[in-house]
Structures are given as C-alpha cells and as structure tokens.
Amino acid sequence: MTSPIHCPSSPLLRTLTELDHVRLSNLLRRDISGPLAAQVADVIDNADLVPSASIDADIVTMRSRVRLRDTATGAERTLTLSYPDAADAAQGSISVLSPIGMALLGLRTGDVVEWHGAGGQATRARIVAVEYQPEASGEYTT
C-alpha cells in the first residue's frame, strides 16, 4: 500500500491531540498573521481531534522526534517538532510554524510529506519513524 503524499495545503486529514489543538489555536490568536495564519488555521480546523491518551504512537505530535528520509537522495535526518520559542535548528528542533513543521504535524509513519524551503525548492521526505512521541511515553500535559 502506498502512503499519500502530503503538501501543507493538501486537504488530507491529520490527527491532532486535543491539547496540541488548543495550544496551536492559542498561538494562532496571539502570534500569527498573514498567509501562515491561514495555513495554521486550515490544519487545526480540519484535523481529527483525539484525547492525548488515545493518539496512535506513530502520529507526529508536538515535541515528537521524527526520522525522515529524503525521497530524492535517500539521506536521513532526525528532527524534533517544537513550538516556536523552543525551536533550535542547529540542535534539530524545528518550529511547527516552519514549512516542514506544518507539513509533518498530525501525519504518521510511512507518509510522504512535501514542503518548500526558504529558496522555494520543493523537498519530499518519507516519515520513516516517530522515534519519540510524548503521549506514547505517558506525557500528556507537557
């Protein structure tokens, strides 16, 4: 079975925890404007919401550590999805508000995501593994 390719503007359904939904909604109200606001609103408005204790362990949630494989080069990298104030690209922690962060949120192992970097070039990567997910580790409120 082939996994879907997901672009941030794609209407594919994502799964979010109720807590991630609330926190992203608050972030949207306080700190985001312009085209990014519309993209974030689309993601949170169209997501399937589940309680933190019920989310599948292979879904990318906030603070998840994810291993990706570039579909063109085969190169792998590991990233942690963070809120903007905790993001540190040099340490592999990317903001949920970055193009790749928005592309990953709510998807699952096996999905192929596509995003456009700062130079406008499209990149595709497969989610190889969710190596760490807070909810799968019993962390429901952090």
C-alpha positions as CSV (number, residue, x, y, z in Angstrom):
1,M,0.0,0.0,0.0
2,T,1.4,3.4,-1.0
3,S,1.2,6.2,1.6
4,P,-0.2,9.5,0.5
5,I,2.0,12.5,-0.4
6,H,1.1,15.4,1.7
7,C,1.7,19.0,1.0
8,P,0.8,21.6,3.7
9,S,-2.0,22.9,1.5
10,S,-3.4,19.4,0.8
11,P,-6.8,18.5,2.3
12,L,-5.6,15.2,3.8
13,L,-6.9,14.6,7.2
14,R,-4.4,15.0,10.1
15,T,-4.8,13.8,13.6
16,L,-4.0,16.1,16.5
17,T,-4.3,15.7,20.2
18,E,-6.9,18.0,21.8
19,L,-4.0,19.6,23.8
20,D,-2.0,20.4,20.7
21,H,-5.1,21.8,19.1
22,V,-5.8,24.1,22.0
23,R,-2.1,25.3,22.2
24,L,-1.9,25.9,18.4
25,S,-5.2,27.7,18.4
26,N,-3.9,30.0,21.2
27,L,-0.7,30.5,19.3
28,L,-2.7,31.4,16.2
29,R,-4.8,34.0,18.1
30,R,-1.7,35.6,19.7
31,D,1.3,35.4,17.4
32,I,0.5,34.5,13.8
33,S,-0.8,36.6,10.9
34,G,-0.8,36.6,7.1
35,P,-0.6,33.5,4.9
36,L,0.9,31.5,7.7
37,A,-2.2,32.2,9.9
38,A,-4.4,30.8,7.1
39,Q,-2.3,27.7,6.8
40,V,-2.2,27.0,10.6
41,A,-6.0,27.6,10.8
42,D,-6.6,25.2,8.0
43,V,-4.6,22.5,9.7
44,I,-6.2,22.9,13.1
45,D,-9.7,23.4,11.7
46,N,-9.6,20.3,9.6
47,A,-7.8,17.9,11.9
48,D,-9.3,14.8,13.5
49,L,-9.0,15.5,17.3
50,V,-8.3,12.8,19.8
51,P,-7.5,12.8,23.5
52,S,-3.8,12.7,24.2
53,A,-4.1,9.2,25.8
54,S,-5.7,7.8,22.7
55,I,-3.4,9.0,19.9
56,D,-1.6,6.3,17.9
57,A,2.1,6.2,18.7
58,D,3.1,6.6,15.0
59,I,1.5,10.0,14.6
60,V,3.6,13.2,14.7
61,T,2.5,15.3,17.7
62,M,4.1,18.4,19.2
63,R,7.6,17.5,20.7
64,S,7.8,14.3,18.7
65,R,11.2,13.3,17.4
66,V,10.8,12.1,13.8
67,R,13.2,10.4,11.4
68,L,12.8,11.4,7.7
69,R,14.3,10.0,4.5
70,D,14.7,12.4,1.6
71,T,12.9,10.6,-1.4
72,A,15.4,12.0,-3.9
73,T,18.7,11.4,-2.1
74,G,17.9,8.8,0.5
75,A,19.6,10.9,3.1
76,E,18.1,10.6,6.6
77,R,17.7,13.2,9.3
78,T,16.0,13.4,12.7
79,L,14.0,16.4,13.8
80,T,12.0,17.3,16.8
81,L,8.8,19.3,16.3
82,S,8.8,22.2,18.7
83,Y,6.8,25.3,19.5
84,P,8.5,28.5,18.1
85,D,10.0,29.6,21.3
86,A,11.8,26.2,21.8
87,A,13.0,25.7,18.2
88,D,16.7,25.5,17.6
89,A,17.5,24.3,14.1
90,A,21.2,23.8,15.0
91,Q,20.0,21.2,17.5
92,G,17.5,19.6,15.2
93,S,14.5,21.2,16.8
94,I,12.2,22.8,14.2
95,S,9.3,25.1,14.7
96,V,5.8,23.8,14.0
97,L,5.4,27.1,12.1
98,S,8.2,26.3,9.7
99,P,7.2,24.8,6.3
100,I,8.5,21.4,7.3
101,G,6.9,21.6,10.7
102,M,3.5,22.4,9.3
103,A,4.0,19.6,6.7
104,L,4.7,17.0,9.4
105,L,2.2,17.8,12.2
106,G,-0.5,15.2,12.5
107,L,0.8,12.8,9.9
108,R,2.1,9.2,10.6
109,T,5.0,6.9,9.9
110,G,5.1,6.0,6.2
111,D,3.5,9.2,4.9
112,V,5.4,11.2,2.4
113,V,5.5,15.0,3.0
114,E,6.4,17.8,0.7
115,W,7.4,21.3,1.7
116,H,9.0,24.3,0.2
117,G,12.1,25.7,1.8
118,A,13.3,29.3,2.1
119,G,14.6,29.2,-1.5
120,G,11.2,27.9,-2.8
121,Q,12.6,24.5,-3.7
122,A,10.3,21.6,-3.0
123,T,11.6,18.8,-0.8
124,R,9.9,15.4,-0.3
125,A,10.6,13.0,2.5
126,R,9.1,9.9,4.0
127,I,8.4,9.7,7.7
128,V,10.5,6.7,8.5
129,A,9.8,6.6,12.2
130,V,8.3,8.5,15.1
131,E,11.3,7.8,17.4
132,Y,9.7,9.6,20.4
133,Q,6.2,10.8,21.0
134,P,5.4,12.4,24.3
135,E,2.0,10.8,24.5
136,A,3.3,7.3,23.8
137,S,5.6,7.9,26.8
138,G,2.8,8.8,29.1
139,E,3.4,12.6,28.9
140,Y,0.0,14.1,28.3
141,T,0.4,17.6,29.5
142,T,3.9,18.8,28.6
